[in-house]
């Protein structure tokens, strides 16, 4: 029987968890018993709302500002969580950014910004968190990716490249860290209606088309993605290793 609080006494760090999918993951892991470090970079108010939802549900949360694309700041994020809660057991690389534009119109600055926040943050986050996880021979690493890592999506080139890097990093980290009790996987949601989607041109038409094309007849929600992440953090999922799990209502299997 699965315990009521399978993540009790665990500590989770979720990048970009002030809103959207990251916020839903933070609340879900807290409901499963975890202490949570809620991370934001620009807008503190949504992060505070996420932390409030966690504490109102009986969980513990801290709010930490950090630019996760910078090594020293994500190391500080991990260290702050460890100091507050006595360690770090779960690291979710959820933060994502990018400029929706064709590849030929992108420049080096946009490349660096996107890859640093989306992929380099996973690299440095795991390097900072893994030694803490090793002390208990238990840890979970989750990367949040997307269909753009495997399929071409208009105006998504650099983001898609960074998402591919996340999936590759997860596979390599999975092999290196599984013998130490640290299990790594990626989660790839379909279109989820969050604030991030509204940055794309003609986003309303995109969302409507995705919902109409999905075999289940609607979009996946942030809460459903969070539930999958929560499951992957439990001991029941300990033999799911180095995988990218797609949760999109069947959208991606269609031609």
FIDOKOL-663343 format. One line per field, with one value per residue: y, x, z of N, C-alpha, C in turn; residue number from 0. Coordinates in Angstrom, 2 decimals. Atoms other than C-alpha are relative to their C-alpha. Layout:
nY: [Y, ...]
nX: [X, ...]
nZ: [Z, ...]
caY: [Y, ...]
caX: [X, ...]
caZ: [Z, ...]
cY: [Y, ...]
cX: [X, ...]
cZ: [Z, ...]
num: [NUM, ...]
% end
This chain:
nY: [-1.20, -1.24, -0.84, -1.21, -1.05, 0.75, -0.86, -0.63, -0.27, -0.29, -1.41, -0.17, -1.29, -0.04, -1.27, -0.64, 0.58, -1.03, 0.02, 1.03, 1.38, 0.04, -0.22, 1.20, 1.02, -0.37, 0.30, 1.45, 0.64, -0.37, 0.82, 1.34, -0.06, -0.60, -1.42, -0.49, -1.29, -0.59, -0.89, -0.95, -0.93, -1.38, -0.38, 0.69, 0.17, 1.36, 0.96, -0.10, 0.65, 1.45, 0.34, -0.12, 1.19, 1.13, -0.10, 0.15, 1.43, 0.66, 0.25, -1.01, -0.55, -1.23, -0.63, -0.36, -0.63, 0.44, 0.15, 1.36, 0.13, -0.35, 1.09, -0.38, -0.24, 1.25, 0.61, -0.67, 0.51, 1.33, -0.16, -0.64, 1.04, 0.95, -0.66, -0.18, 1.25, 1.07, 0.80, -0.07, 1.36, -0.03, -1.19, -0.05, -1.07, -0.40, -1.35, -0.03, -1.30, -0.01, -1.01, 0.71, -0.63, 0.96, 0.14, -0.94, -1.33, 0.03, -0.40, 0.71, -0.34, 0.79, 1.39, 0.18, -0.17, 1.15, 1.23, -0.10, 0.16, 1.25, 1.21, -0.13, 0.01, 1.41, 0.46, -0.51, 0.36, 1.37, 0.06, -0.56, 0.75, 1.42, 0.36, 0.01, 1.20, 1.18, 0.27, 0.92, 0.99, -0.17, -1.28, -0.01, -1.13, -0.04, -1.10, -0.25, -0.23, -0.22, 0.66, -0.73, 0.66, 1.11, -0.42, -1.43, -0.86, -1.34, -1.01, 0.70, 0.67, 0.05, 0.66, 1.42, 0.47, 0.05, 1.11, 1.21, 0.08, 0.48, 1.44, 0.68, -0.11, 0.93, 1.37, 0.18, -0.08, 1.19, 1.10, -0.31, -0.20, 1.08, 0.83, -0.74, -0.16, -1.22, 0.39, -1.16, 0.15, -1.23, -0.02, -0.81, -0.30, -0.60, -1.40, -0.28, -1.40, -0.80, -1.32, 0.15, 0.23, -1.27, -0.72, 0.42, -0.64, 0.77, 1.07, 0.50, 0.97, 1.15, 0.76, 0.60, 1.06, 1.11, 0.67, 0.70, 1.10, 0.97, 1.10, -0.03, -1.07, -1.22, -0.20, 0.45, -1.10, -0.09, 0.91, 1.37, 0.10, 0.05, 1.33, 0.91, -0.30, 0.53, 1.46, 0.32, -0.26, 1.01, 1.24, 0.90, -0.26, 0.02, 0.70, -0.81, -0.64, -0.61, -0.06, -1.20, 0.43, -0.96, -0.12, -0.95, 0.45, 0.72, -0.93, 0.19, 1.26, -0.18, -0.45]
nX: [0.85, -0.76, 0.27, 0.78, -0.97, -1.18, -1.20, -0.20, -1.38, -0.83, -0.04, 0.01, -0.30, 0.63, -0.33, 1.12, 1.20, 0.93, 1.25, 0.13, -0.31, -0.88, 0.81, 0.79, -0.92, -0.34, 1.15, 0.19, -1.03, 0.29, 1.13, -0.54, -0.79, -1.31, -0.30, -0.20, -0.61, 0.67, -0.96, 0.44, -1.07, 0.44, 1.26, 0.09, 1.37, 0.54, -0.75, 0.56, 1.31, -0.26, -0.43, 1.16, 0.83, -0.68, 0.12, 1.41, 0.29, -0.74, -1.39, -1.01, -0.56, -0.76, -0.02, -1.40, -0.26, -1.26, -0.10, -0.53, -0.94, -1.33, -0.43, -0.12, 1.33, 0.71, -0.68, 0.53, 1.37, -0.11, -0.56, 1.02, 0.98, -0.64, -0.13, 1.33, 0.71, -0.92, -0.45, 0.79, 0.25, 0.67, -0.29, 0.82, -0.43, 1.22, -0.11, -0.16, 0.13, -0.36, 0.64, 0.66, -0.46, -0.72, -1.42, -0.83, 0.13, -0.53, -1.40, -0.75, 0.52, 1.21, -0.46, -0.58, 1.07, 0.90, -0.69, -0.44, 1.13, 0.72, -0.83, -1.15, 0.51, 0.08, -1.38, -0.58, 0.87, -0.28, -1.34, 0.06, 0.91, -0.34, -0.75, 0.91, 0.82, -0.84, -0.16, 1.07, 0.15, 1.36, 0.24, 0.78, -0.23, 1.00, -0.10, 1.24, -0.36, 1.18, -0.02, -0.92, -1.30, 0.07, 0.75, -0.18, 1.12, -0.33, -0.53, -0.37, -1.27, -1.00, 0.62, 0.00, -1.38, -0.29, 0.77, -0.75, -1.14, 0.51, 0.24, -1.29, -0.60, 0.70, -0.46, -1.37, 0.04, 0.68, -0.96, -1.04, 0.48, 0.86, -0.67, -0.07, 1.37, 0.60, 0.73, 0.21, 0.93, 0.57, 1.44, 0.25, 1.44, 0.49, 0.36, 0.68, 0.41, -0.62, -0.42, -1.10, 0.54, 0.48, -1.10, -0.10, 0.95, 1.24, 0.03, 1.36, 0.26, -0.85, 0.60, 1.23, -0.35, -0.57, 1.09, 0.84, -0.78, -0.36, 0.98, 0.86, 0.96, -0.33, -1.39, -0.50, -0.08, -1.22, 0.17, -0.26, -1.46, -0.54, 0.26, -0.98, -1.28, 0.11, -0.15, -1.40, -0.81, 0.27, -0.76, 0.69, -0.51, -1.47, -0.59, 0.14, -1.31, -0.54, 1.04, 0.81, 1.39, 0.86, 1.37, 0.58, 1.29, -0.14, -0.25, -1.26, -0.04, 0.69, -0.90]
nZ: [0.00, 0.07, -1.17, 0.27, 0.29, 0.43, 0.05, -1.32, -0.39, 1.17, 0.40, 1.45, 0.63, 1.32, 0.64, 0.69, -0.58, -0.44, 0.75, 1.02, -0.32, -1.16, -1.20, -0.22, -0.51, -1.38, -0.86, -0.01, -0.82, -1.39, -0.44, -0.23, -1.21, 0.16, -0.16, 1.36, 0.32, 1.16, 0.66, 1.02, 0.38, 0.17, -0.63, -1.29, -0.48, 0.23, -0.83, -1.35, 0.04, -0.02, -1.36, -0.88, 0.23, -0.64, -1.47, -0.35, 0.07, -1.07, 0.37, -0.30, 1.24, 0.02, 1.31, 0.28, 1.30, 0.60, 1.45, 0.04, 1.10, -0.50, -0.88, -1.41, -0.57, -0.24, -1.14, -1.19, -0.18, -0.62, -1.34, -0.85, -0.34, -0.91, -1.30, -0.61, -0.27, -0.39, 1.13, 1.23, 0.47, 1.31, 0.80, 1.21, 0.91, 0.70, 0.56, 1.46, 0.63, 1.42, 0.83, 1.11, 1.24, 0.84, -0.33, 0.76, -0.58, -1.36, -0.12, -1.04, -1.32, -0.20, -0.15, -1.34, -0.99, 0.03, -0.37, -1.40, -0.92, 0.19, -0.06, -0.89, -1.38, -0.39, -0.17, -1.24, -1.11, -0.41, -0.58, -1.35, -0.87, -0.09, -1.21, -1.15, 0.14, -0.23, -1.44, -0.41, 1.08, 0.53, 0.64, 1.23, 0.91, 1.08, 0.96, 0.73, 1.39, 0.84, 1.31, 0.87, 0.01, 0.95, 1.17, 0.28, -0.34, 0.49, -0.91, -1.22, 0.28, -1.07, -1.15, 0.30, -0.17, -1.44, -0.57, 0.36, -0.90, -1.29, 0.08, 0.08, -1.32, -0.90, 0.27, -0.49, -1.47, -0.50, -0.04, -0.99, -1.36, -0.50, -1.01, -1.26, -0.50, 0.57, 1.19, 0.87, 1.11, 0.56, 0.28, 1.19, 0.15, 1.22, -0.20, -1.27, 0.04, -1.05, 0.48, 0.96, 1.34, 0.57, 0.65, 1.39, 0.92, 0.27, -1.00, -0.22, 1.06, -0.25, -1.09, 0.50, 0.96, -0.76, -0.71, 0.98, 0.58, -1.04, -0.03, -1.19, 0.16, -0.75, -0.37, -1.29, -0.95, -0.81, -1.14, 0.47, 0.15, -1.36, -0.56, 0.58, -0.66, -1.36, 0.05, 0.31, -1.19, -1.02, 0.10, 0.94, 1.35, -0.08, 1.13, 1.21, -0.07, 1.21, 1.03, 0.23, -0.03, 0.69, -0.51, 0.94, 0.49, 1.26, 1.12, 0.73, 0.74, 1.28, 1.08]
caY: [0.00, 3.46, 5.68, 8.75, 11.01, 9.14, 12.14, 12.98, 14.47, 14.90, 18.30, 19.37, 22.21, 23.16, 25.79, 28.28, 27.19, 30.49, 29.78, 27.32, 23.75, 24.51, 25.84, 22.80, 20.51, 22.41, 22.06, 18.38, 17.42, 19.36, 17.49, 14.29, 15.48, 17.22, 20.51, 22.77, 25.53, 27.69, 29.45, 32.56, 35.13, 38.20, 38.11, 37.28, 37.61, 34.33, 32.50, 33.80, 32.61, 29.14, 29.10, 30.24, 27.39, 24.97, 26.27, 26.46, 22.77, 22.04, 21.93, 23.89, 26.23, 28.86, 31.31, 31.81, 34.27, 32.89, 33.18, 29.45, 30.00, 31.18, 28.49, 30.44, 31.31, 27.80, 26.56, 29.16, 27.98, 24.41, 25.51, 27.70, 24.79, 22.48, 25.00, 25.56, 21.91, 19.88, 18.56, 18.26, 15.03, 16.07, 18.44, 19.38, 21.38, 23.11, 26.67, 27.50, 30.53, 31.47, 33.94, 32.55, 33.30, 31.38, 30.07, 32.33, 35.36, 34.28, 35.68, 34.48, 36.33, 34.57, 31.22, 31.67, 32.87, 29.96, 27.17, 28.46, 28.65, 25.52, 23.09, 24.43, 24.89, 21.12, 20.43, 22.69, 21.94, 18.22, 18.75, 20.84, 18.61, 15.13, 15.20, 16.00, 13.17, 10.73, 11.12, 9.21, 7.05, 8.46, 11.17, 12.08, 14.32, 15.34, 17.42, 19.05, 18.93, 19.09, 17.66, 20.33, 18.19, 15.56, 17.37, 20.71, 23.44, 26.88, 29.56, 27.00, 26.14, 27.12, 26.05, 22.68, 22.30, 23.09, 20.55, 17.90, 18.71, 18.15, 14.68, 13.75, 15.06, 13.02, 9.82, 10.35, 11.46, 8.46, 6.01, 7.78, 8.33, 5.29, 3.21, 5.92, 5.70, 8.81, 8.21, 10.59, 10.96, 13.57, 14.49, 15.83, 17.51, 18.34, 21.81, 23.05, 26.28, 28.45, 32.00, 30.69, 29.67, 33.22, 34.36, 32.52, 34.23, 33.11, 31.19, 30.96, 29.23, 26.96, 25.91, 25.30, 23.25, 21.16, 20.43, 19.45, 17.14, 15.35, 11.88, 12.38, 15.52, 18.13, 19.52, 18.07, 20.21, 21.42, 19.38, 16.18, 16.85, 17.45, 14.14, 12.33, 14.09, 13.16, 9.50, 9.48, 10.76, 7.79, 4.50, 2.76, 4.33, 3.52, 1.26, 3.87, 5.18, 7.62, 7.84, 10.68, 10.13, 11.85, 13.11, 14.70, 12.83, 10.97, 14.06, 13.08, 9.59, 10.96, 11.56]
caX: [0.00, 1.32, 1.78, -0.46, 2.60, 5.16, 7.52, 7.37, 10.65, 11.92, 12.94, 12.21, 13.69, 11.62, 13.01, 10.55, 7.87, 6.07, 3.43, 2.12, 3.40, 6.14, 3.65, 1.42, 4.42, 5.36, 1.86, 1.62, 4.95, 4.02, 0.72, 2.79, 4.70, 7.75, 9.24, 9.49, 11.82, 9.76, 11.98, 11.35, 13.48, 11.43, 8.00, 7.87, 4.10, 3.09, 5.87, 4.50, 1.03, 2.42, 4.16, 0.93, -1.00, 1.61, 1.49, -2.31, -2.32, -0.05, 3.27, 6.47, 7.86, 10.50, 10.66, 14.06, 14.93, 17.55, 18.50, 18.89, 20.81, 23.76, 25.76, 26.44, 22.76, 21.40, 24.08, 22.83, 19.24, 20.21, 22.27, 19.44, 16.99, 19.47, 20.07, 16.35, 15.29, 18.42, 19.08, 17.80, 16.22, 14.33, 15.40, 12.91, 14.32, 11.15, 12.25, 11.98, 12.40, 12.97, 12.09, 9.48, 11.10, 12.46, 16.01, 17.41, 16.22, 17.82, 21.11, 23.80, 22.29, 18.94, 20.72, 22.69, 19.65, 17.46, 20.01, 21.32, 17.90, 16.42, 19.35, 22.42, 20.27, 19.66, 23.38, 24.48, 21.43, 22.12, 25.82, 24.91, 22.11, 23.53, 26.13, 23.34, 21.20, 24.10, 24.26, 20.96, 21.44, 18.12, 17.26, 15.02, 15.80, 13.06, 13.55, 10.52, 10.78, 8.36, 7.44, 9.64, 12.63, 11.47, 9.18, 9.49, 7.21, 7.01, 9.07, 10.37, 13.82, 16.19, 13.74, 13.40, 17.18, 17.41, 14.67, 16.60, 19.60, 17.48, 16.44, 20.03, 21.34, 18.69, 19.81, 23.47, 22.80, 20.48, 23.26, 25.82, 23.58, 21.27, 23.92, 23.89, 20.11, 19.38, 16.74, 16.50, 13.67, 12.06, 8.41, 7.18, 3.76, 1.69, 0.21, -0.77, -2.71, -0.41, 0.92, 3.93, 1.74, 0.48, 3.95, 3.52, 1.97, -1.64, -1.55, -5.33, -5.61, -2.72, -4.41, -7.74, -6.11, -4.16, -7.29, -9.24, -6.44, -5.92, -7.55, -8.82, -10.60, -8.83, -5.57, -3.50, -3.61, -0.72, -2.13, -2.00, 1.64, 2.35, 0.75, 3.04, 6.08, 4.86, 4.59, 8.11, 9.38, 7.95, 9.66, 7.01, 8.66, 12.26, 12.78, 11.68, 15.14, 16.39, 13.07, 11.13, 7.47, 5.02, 1.74, -0.28, -3.57, -2.19, -1.42, 2.12, 1.34, -0.81, 0.82]
caZ: [0.00, -0.93, 2.14, 2.42, 2.36, 0.26, 0.16, 3.86, 5.10, 1.53, 0.19, -3.38, -5.41, -8.45, -10.81, -12.26, -9.83, -9.30, -11.91, -14.48, -14.52, -11.99, -9.47, -9.94, -9.36, -6.21, -4.76, -5.74, -4.15, -1.02, -0.85, -0.96, 2.08, 0.65, 1.80, -1.23, -2.39, -4.75, -7.27, -9.33, -11.15, -12.07, -10.47, -6.76, -6.29, -8.04, -6.18, -2.89, -3.94, -4.62, -1.24, 0.42, -1.21, 0.11, 3.68, 3.70, 2.80, 5.76, 3.90, 4.31, 1.66, 1.11, -1.79, -3.44, -6.19, -8.56, -12.22, -12.81, -16.04, -13.94, -12.18, -8.99, -8.57, -9.02, -6.62, -4.14, -4.70, -3.85, -0.85, 0.48, 0.32, 2.03, 4.79, 5.36, 5.34, 6.06, 2.57, -0.99, -2.26, -5.40, -8.15, -10.87, -13.78, -14.92, -15.71, -19.40, -21.59, -25.20, -27.92, -30.35, -33.69, -36.71, -36.27, -39.00, -37.02, -33.72, -32.46, -30.05, -27.11, -27.57, -28.01, -24.78, -22.81, -23.91, -23.57, -20.24, -18.57, -20.10, -20.21, -18.44, -15.32, -15.27, -15.67, -12.82, -10.69, -10.69, -10.03, -6.98, -5.69, -6.35, -3.54, -1.07, -2.43, -2.19, 1.59, 1.88, -1.25, -2.47, -4.95, -7.83, -10.82, -13.25, -16.39, -17.99, -21.76, -24.71, -28.09, -29.66, -28.75, -31.25, -33.68, -35.43, -34.13, -35.78, -34.02, -31.52, -32.88, -30.08, -27.39, -29.11, -29.21, -25.50, -24.74, -26.68, -24.52, -21.39, -22.54, -23.39, -20.07, -18.25, -19.98, -19.15, -15.58, -15.17, -15.97, -13.79, -10.78, -10.58, -8.77, -6.08, -5.60, -7.68, -10.34, -13.31, -15.81, -18.05, -18.49, -21.82, -21.64, -24.65, -25.01, -21.55, -21.28, -19.17, -19.40, -21.35, -24.29, -24.74, -25.90, -29.19, -32.23, -32.81, -29.54, -29.23, -32.59, -31.64, -28.41, -30.12, -32.89, -30.36, -28.32, -31.44, -32.63, -29.31, -29.25, -25.70, -26.82, -24.69, -23.42, -20.61, -17.46, -15.33, -12.45, -14.51, -15.39, -11.70, -10.75, -13.17, -11.72, -8.24, -9.19, -10.65, -7.31, -5.40, -4.68, -6.81, -9.88, -8.91, -11.92, -14.45, -15.28, -17.91, -19.75, -21.32, -20.43, -22.77, -21.31, -24.08, -24.47, -27.49, -29.57, -30.50, -31.75, -34.57, -37.98]
cY: [1.25, 0.87, 1.28, 1.16, -0.63, 0.82, 0.73, 0.08, 0.16, 1.50, 0.09, 1.43, -0.04, 1.36, 0.53, -0.46, 1.03, -0.08, -1.22, -1.40, -0.09, 0.19, -1.23, -1.13, 0.28, -0.38, -1.50, -0.69, 0.35, -0.83, -1.44, -0.03, 0.71, 1.45, 0.52, 1.36, 0.50, 1.05, 0.92, 0.87, 1.44, 0.39, -0.79, -0.34, -1.39, -1.05, 0.01, -0.66, -1.52, -0.44, 0.05, -1.21, -1.23, 0.04, -0.16, -1.47, -0.79, -0.30, 1.13, 0.47, 1.20, 0.52, 0.52, 0.61, -0.47, -0.05, -1.36, -0.26, 0.34, -1.00, 0.40, 0.22, -1.29, -0.78, 0.62, -0.46, -1.35, 0.12, 0.61, -1.02, -0.98, 0.59, 0.10, -1.32, -1.19, -0.90, 0.28, -1.42, -0.07, 1.29, -0.09, 1.20, 0.36, 1.34, -0.05, 1.41, -0.13, 1.07, -0.70, 0.70, -1.07, -0.02, 1.04, 1.43, 0.06, 0.45, -0.74, 0.28, -0.82, -1.48, -0.23, 0.07, -1.26, -1.27, 0.03, -0.28, -1.39, -1.24, 0.11, -0.02, -1.43, -0.53, 0.44, -0.33, -1.40, -0.10, 0.55, -0.88, -1.44, -0.35, -0.04, -1.24, -1.26, -0.33, -0.97, -1.13, 0.03, 1.38, -0.17, 1.29, -0.11, 1.20, 0.15, 0.42, 0.21, -0.73, 0.68, -0.56, -1.07, 0.35, 1.48, 0.75, 1.41, 0.92, -0.59, -0.57, -0.11, -0.66, -1.51, -0.62, -0.14, -1.14, -1.34, -0.19, -0.51, -1.51, -0.78, 0.05, -0.99, -1.42, -0.23, 0.09, -1.27, -1.16, 0.23, -0.07, -1.12, -0.90, 0.66, 0.26, 1.23, -0.34, 1.24, -0.36, 1.37, -0.19, 0.97, 0.24, 0.44, 1.48, 0.13, 1.49, 0.73, 1.37, -0.11, -0.15, 1.31, 0.82, -0.37, 0.75, -0.92, -1.14, -0.57, -1.05, -1.27, -0.90, -0.72, -1.17, -1.22, -0.78, -0.83, -1.23, -1.10, -1.10, 0.02, 1.15, 1.26, 0.05, -0.63, 1.22, -0.02, -0.96, -1.45, -0.22, -0.14, -1.36, -1.03, 0.21, -0.58, -1.51, -0.38, 0.23, -1.06, -1.23, -0.98, 0.15, -0.14, -0.72, 0.63, 0.92, 0.55, 0.16, 1.40, -0.46, 1.11, -0.04, 1.08, -0.44, -0.73, 0.87, -0.41, -1.29, 0.09, 0.49, 1.49]
cX: [0.89, -0.31, -0.71, 0.91, 1.31, 1.28, 0.23, 1.48, 0.95, -0.04, 0.14, 0.35, -0.56, 0.31, -1.22, -1.34, -0.99, -1.35, -0.03, 0.30, 0.87, -0.73, -0.83, 0.86, 0.34, -1.13, -0.21, 1.03, -0.19, -1.15, 0.44, 0.96, 1.33, 0.04, 0.40, 0.69, -0.62, 0.94, -0.68, 1.20, -0.49, -1.18, -0.21, -1.44, -0.57, 0.72, -0.51, -1.38, 0.15, 0.41, -1.17, -0.92, 0.60, -0.20, -1.44, -0.42, 0.79, 1.45, 0.91, 0.63, 0.86, -0.03, 1.41, 0.10, 1.34, -0.16, 0.66, 0.92, 1.42, 0.41, 0.00, -1.37, -0.79, 0.69, -0.49, -1.42, 0.02, 0.49, -1.01, -1.05, 0.58, 0.15, -1.35, -0.60, 0.91, 0.47, -0.82, -0.10, -0.55, 0.36, -0.79, 0.43, -1.18, 0.13, 0.25, -0.20, 0.40, -0.77, -0.63, 0.27, 0.68, 1.50, 0.87, -0.09, 0.52, 1.45, 0.65, -0.55, -1.24, 0.32, 0.48, -1.08, -0.86, 0.68, 0.44, -1.15, -0.62, 0.84, 1.18, -0.44, -0.14, 1.40, 0.58, -0.87, 0.26, 1.38, 0.01, -0.83, 0.44, 0.83, -0.86, -0.88, 0.79, 0.12, -1.05, -0.22, -1.42, -0.11, -0.83, 0.33, -1.01, 0.28, -1.32, 0.35, -1.27, 0.15, 0.95, 1.40, 0.08, -0.72, 0.24, -1.29, 0.36, 0.47, 0.54, 1.43, 0.97, -0.58, 0.00, 1.38, 0.34, -0.76, 0.64, 1.19, -0.43, -0.18, 1.30, 0.72, -0.64, 0.50, 1.40, 0.07, -0.62, 0.98, 1.06, -0.52, -0.87, 0.71, 0.10, -1.39, -0.71, -0.60, -0.37, -0.95, -0.42, -1.49, -0.24, -1.50, -0.33, -0.28, -0.79, -0.31, 0.53, 0.38, 1.08, -0.51, -0.38, 1.10, 0.14, -1.00, -1.21, -0.18, -1.40, -0.38, 0.80, -0.60, -1.26, 0.29, 0.56, -1.10, -0.85, 0.69, 0.29, -1.05, -0.91, -0.98, 0.27, 1.46, 0.32, 0.08, 1.32, -0.06, 0.26, 1.49, 0.64, -0.21, 0.97, 1.38, 0.00, 0.20, 1.46, 0.92, -0.21, 0.87, -0.65, 0.54, 1.52, 0.67, -0.36, 1.22, 0.41, -1.00, -0.57, -1.44, -0.87, -1.39, -0.70, -1.35, 0.05, 0.32, 1.20, 0.04, -0.74, 0.97, -0.13]
cZ: [0.00, 1.21, -0.39, -0.38, -0.43, -0.06, 1.31, 0.33, -1.17, -0.27, -1.51, -0.39, -1.40, -0.63, -0.74, 0.52, 0.53, -0.68, -0.92, 0.49, 1.24, 1.30, 0.33, 0.56, 1.45, 0.96, 0.11, 0.90, 1.47, 0.55, 0.30, 1.18, -0.08, 0.46, -1.37, -0.01, -1.30, -0.59, -1.00, -0.36, -0.05, 0.88, 1.29, 0.40, -0.29, 0.83, 1.43, 0.06, 0.03, 1.39, 0.98, -0.16, 0.67, 1.51, 0.45, -0.02, 1.04, -0.32, 0.41, -1.30, 0.30, -1.43, -0.25, -1.39, -0.52, -1.51, -0.24, -1.19, 0.39, 1.07, 1.46, 0.65, 0.21, 1.12, 1.31, 0.30, 0.71, 1.45, 0.97, 0.44, 1.00, 1.39, 0.71, 0.47, 0.32, -1.13, -1.23, -0.55, -1.42, -0.70, -1.29, -0.83, -0.89, -0.71, -1.50, -0.51, -1.45, -0.73, -1.20, -1.33, -0.86, 0.32, -0.72, 0.54, 1.44, 0.01, 1.17, 1.39, 0.31, 0.15, 1.43, 1.08, 0.09, 0.49, 1.45, 0.97, -0.13, 0.23, 0.95, 1.47, 0.52, 0.30, 1.34, 1.21, 0.51, 0.64, 1.43, 0.94, 0.23, 1.24, 1.26, -0.04, 0.34, 1.48, 0.51, -1.01, -0.54, -0.62, -1.25, -0.78, -1.12, -0.88, -0.73, -1.43, -0.83, -1.32, -0.96, 0.00, -1.09, -1.30, -0.23, 0.27, -0.46, 1.12, 1.32, -0.05, 1.16, 1.24, -0.21, 0.17, 1.48, 0.67, -0.37, 0.92, 1.38, -0.03, -0.06, 1.34, 0.98, -0.22, 0.56, 1.52, 0.58, 0.15, 1.07, 1.44, 0.55, 1.01, 1.37, 0.57, -0.52, -1.35, -0.81, -1.13, -0.51, -0.23, -1.14, -0.16, -1.42, 0.25, 1.30, 0.01, 1.23, -0.59, -1.07, -1.43, -0.67, -0.67, -1.47, -0.87, -0.23, 1.00, 0.22, -1.05, 0.21, 1.07, -0.47, -0.95, 0.73, 0.72, -0.97, -0.55, 1.01, 0.10, 1.21, -0.01, 0.79, 0.37, 1.35, 0.92, 0.74, 1.18, -0.39, -0.21, 1.38, 0.64, -0.55, 0.63, 1.42, 0.03, -0.24, 1.19, 1.08, -0.21, -0.96, -1.42, -0.08, -1.17, -1.35, -0.01, -1.37, -1.13, -0.16, -0.13, -0.60, 0.62, -0.83, -0.55, -1.32, -1.19, -0.84, -0.80, -1.34, -1.07, -0.22]
num: [0, 1, 2, 3, 4, 5, 6, 7, 8, 9, 10, 11, 12, 13, 14, 15, 16, 17, 18, 19, 20, 21, 22, 23, 24, 25, 26, 27, 28, 29, 30, 31, 32, 33, 34, 35, 36, 37, 38, 39, 40, 41, 42, 43, 44, 45, 46, 47, 48, 49, 50, 51, 52, 53, 54, 55, 56, 57, 58, 59, 60, 61, 62, 63, 64, 65, 66, 67, 68, 69, 70, 71, 72, 73, 74, 75, 76, 77, 78, 79, 80, 81, 82, 83, 84, 85, 86, 87, 88, 89, 90, 91, 92, 93, 94, 95, 96, 97, 98, 99, 100, 101, 102, 103, 104, 105, 106, 107, 108, 109, 110, 111, 112, 113, 114, 115, 116, 117, 118, 119, 120, 121, 122, 123, 124, 125, 126, 127, 128, 129, 130, 131, 132, 133, 134, 135, 136, 137, 138, 139, 140, 141, 142, 143, 144, 145, 146, 147, 148, 149, 150, 151, 152, 153, 154, 155, 156, 157, 158, 159, 160, 161, 162, 163, 164, 165, 166, 167, 168, 169, 170, 171, 172, 173, 174, 175, 176, 177, 178, 179, 180, 181, 182, 183, 184, 185, 186, 187, 188, 189, 190, 191, 192, 193, 194, 195, 196, 197, 198, 199, 200, 201, 202, 203, 204, 205, 206, 207, 208, 209, 210, 211, 212, 213, 214, 215, 216, 217, 218, 219, 220, 221, 222, 223, 224, 225, 226, 227, 228, 229, 230, 231, 232, 233, 234, 235, 236, 237, 238, 239, 240, 241, 242, 243, 244, 245, 246, 247, 248, 249, 250, 251, 252, 253, 254]
% end
